[in-house]
């Protein structure tokens, strides 16, 4: 299995991927923005401010998904001693942090016309802020222990503690009395959101996922170049 983790072989694939990802990103983002800003209807209560949803919700989904993937890769990498999984996790974290910030900022902007305030210590907002702090801790740990094998254990512990917060974010609107409305989209049951809003939401989510992938590839390729420069033939 480890023969597939040779930096030269991986870099041969990942170095070519960004241009194709960028091409798809431009297409999906263009369609998503047109659908969200032009064809999607305004909400009967919130008016045009509901369009912030097409940035806020996908950003929240992406940041939660990335942290979940980082946790899985970190634990798997630590148990089976697969260093490449840690490298992938490290390269994913910056985009996860970016989308966490976007979710917090757009949520605050959306909250002003909807709730009448920029910020409130709502259960979901607070738990998203806690996730942001875990992203910071994770990246700081890499910066401090990068040249020490201790980094694998430290970052794994951070992800284990942080992943507990993910279901709290998801179910906070069900467990506590919050300003956030219950989930409008459900996989197991019928969604309450209209298809005219659901379609651009999914397109924007795909665009954000591609943007996240693009950031990851650039970061990952940089890490592979560092490994190649050190003269290592295996991760």
C-alpha positions in Angstrom: 0.0 0.0 0.0 2.8 2.4 0.9 4.3 2.3 -2.6 1.4 4.5 -3.8 2.5 7.2 -1.3 5.7 8.1 -3.1 5.8 11.9 -3.4 6.8 11.9 -7.1 3.9 9.7 -8.1 1.3 11.7 -6.1 2.7 15.0 -7.3 2.4 13.8 -10.9 -1.4 13.6 -10.5 -2.1 16.5 -8.1 0.0 19.0 -10.0 -2.2 18.6 -13.0 -5.5 18.7 -11.2 -5.9 22.4 -10.2 -6.5 23.7 -13.7 -9.4 21.2 -14.2 -10.8 22.0 -10.8 -10.6 25.7 -11.5 -12.4 25.2 -14.8 -15.3 23.4 -13.0 -15.3 26.0 -10.2 -15.8 28.9 -12.7 -18.8 27.0 -14.3 -20.5 26.0 -11.1 -19.9 29.4 -9.4 -21.3 31.3 -12.4 -24.4 29.1 -12.6 -24.8 29.2 -8.8 -24.5 33.0 -8.6 -27.0 33.6 -11.5 -29.5 31.2 -9.9 -29.1 32.7 -6.4 -29.1 36.4 -7.3 -31.4 36.4 -10.4 -33.7 33.4 -10.7 -34.2 32.4 -7.0 -37.2 34.1 -5.4 -37.0 36.4 -2.4 -38.4 35.0 0.9 -41.9 36.2 1.9 -40.6 37.2 5.3 -36.9 38.0 4.9 -37.0 39.5 1.5 -33.8 39.7 -0.5 -31.7 39.2 2.6 -32.4 35.4 2.3 -29.9 35.3 -0.5 -27.1 35.4 2.0 -28.2 31.8 2.6 -26.5 30.7 -0.6 -23.2 31.6 0.9 -23.8 31.0 4.6 -25.2 27.5 4.4 -22.8 26.0 1.9 -19.9 27.5 3.9 -21.2 25.9 7.1 -21.7 22.5 5.4 -18.2 22.6 3.9 -16.4 23.5 7.2 -18.2 20.8 9.1 -17.5 18.2 6.3 -13.8 19.1 6.2 -13.3 18.8 10.0 -15.0 15.4 9.9 -12.7 14.3 7.1 -9.7 15.6 9.0 -10.7 13.7 12.1 -11.2 10.5 10.2 -7.8 10.8 8.4 -6.0 11.8 11.5 -7.3 8.8 13.5 -6.8 6.4 10.6 -3.3 7.8 10.0 -2.3 7.5 13.7 -3.6 4.0 14.1 -2.1 2.6 10.8 0.9 4.9 10.8 0.0 6.5 7.4 1.8 9.8 7.3 0.2 10.8 4.0 -3.2 11.0 5.8 -1.8 13.6 8.1 -0.4 15.5 5.2 -3.8 15.5 3.6 -5.4 16.6 6.8 -2.9 19.4 7.3 -3.6 20.6 3.7 -7.4 20.5 4.2 -7.4 22.5 7.4 -6.8 26.0 5.9 -9.8 25.8 3.6 -11.9 24.5 6.5 -10.9 27.5 8.5 -11.7 29.9 5.7 -15.2 28.5 5.3 -15.7 28.6 9.0 -14.9 32.3 9.0 -17.2 32.8 6.0 -20.0 31.0 7.8 -19.6 33.1 11.0 -19.3 36.4 9.1 -22.3 35.8 6.8 -24.3 34.5 9.7 -23.7 37.8 11.5 -24.6 39.8 8.4 -27.8 37.7 7.9 -28.6 38.0 11.6 -28.8 41.8 11.5 -31.9 42.2 9.3 -33.4 38.9 10.5 -32.9 39.1 14.3 -32.1 42.8 14.7 -28.6 42.2 16.0 -25.1 41.3 14.6 -24.3 38.7 17.2 -26.1 36.7 19.9 -24.7 33.8 22.0 -27.1 31.4 20.3 -26.2 27.7 20.7 -25.4 27.1 17.0 -23.4 30.3 16.6 -21.4 29.6 19.8 -20.7 26.0 18.7 -19.5 27.3 15.3 -17.2 29.7 17.1 -15.9 26.8 19.1 -15.2 24.9 15.9 -13.3 27.9 14.7 -11.1 27.7 17.8 -10.4 24.0 17.2 -9.3 24.8 13.6 -6.9 27.4 15.1 -5.6 24.9 17.6 -5.1 22.3 14.9 -3.1 24.7 12.7 -1.1 26.1 15.6 -0.2 22.6 16.7 1.2 21.9 13.2 3.2 25.1 13.4 4.7 24.3 16.8 5.4 20.6 16.4 5.9 20.3 12.6 9.4 19.0 12.9 8.5 16.6 15.8 6.7 13.3 15.4 4.6 14.4 18.5 2.6 16.5 16.0 0.7 13.3 14.9 -0.5 12.6 18.4 -1.3 16.2 19.3 -3.3 16.9 16.2 -5.2 13.6 16.5 -6.2 14.5 20.1 -7.4 18.0 18.9 -9.5 16.4 16.2 -11.0 13.9 18.6 -12.0 16.7 21.0 -13.2 18.9 18.2 -15.4 16.3 16.4 -17.6 16.1 19.5 -18.7 19.6 18.6 -19.9 18.7 15.1 -23.1 16.9 16.2 -23.7 19.7 18.7 -23.7 22.2 15.8 -26.0 20.0 13.8 -28.6 19.2 16.5 -28.3 22.4 18.5 -31.5 23.8 17.0 -33.3 20.6 18.2 -31.8 20.3 21.6 -32.1 23.9 22.7 -34.3 26.9 22.2 -32.3 28.9 19.6 -32.9 31.8 17.2 -32.0 29.5 14.3 -34.8 27.7 12.6 -34.9 23.9 12.4 -33.2 22.3 9.4 -35.1 22.9 6.1 -33.2 20.1 4.2 -33.4 16.5 5.2 -32.0 13.4 3.5 -34.3 10.9 5.2 -37.5 12.9 5.0 -39.1 15.5 2.7 -37.3 18.9 2.7 -39.4 22.0 3.5 -37.3 24.3 1.2 -38.7 24.9 -2.2 -36.8 23.5 -5.2 -36.3 27.1 -6.6 -34.1 27.7 -3.6 -32.7 24.2 -3.1 -31.2 24.1 -6.6 -29.0 27.2 -6.3 -28.1 26.1 -2.8 -26.8 22.8 -4.0 -25.0 24.4 -6.9 -23.3 26.9 -4.6 -22.4 24.0 -2.3 -20.7 22.2 -5.2 -18.9 25.4 -6.1 -17.6 25.9 -2.6 -16.5 22.2 -2.5 -14.5 22.8 -5.7 -13.0 25.9 -4.2 -12.1 24.0 -1.1 -10.5 21.3 -3.3 -8.5 23.9 -5.2 -7.1 25.4 -2.0 -6.3 21.8 -0.8 -4.5 20.9 -4.0 -2.3 24.0 -3.8 -1.4 23.5 -0.2 -0.9 19.7 -0.7 1.4 20.3 -3.7 3.4 22.7 -1.7 3.9 20.1 1.1 4.9 17.5 -1.5 7.5 19.9 -2.9 8.9 20.4 0.6 9.2 16.6 1.0 10.9 16.2 -2.4 13.3 19.0 -1.5 14.3 17.1 1.6 15.2 14.1 -0.6 12.6 11.7 0.8 11.2 9.1 -1.5 8.4 8.0 0.9 5.8 9.8 3.0 
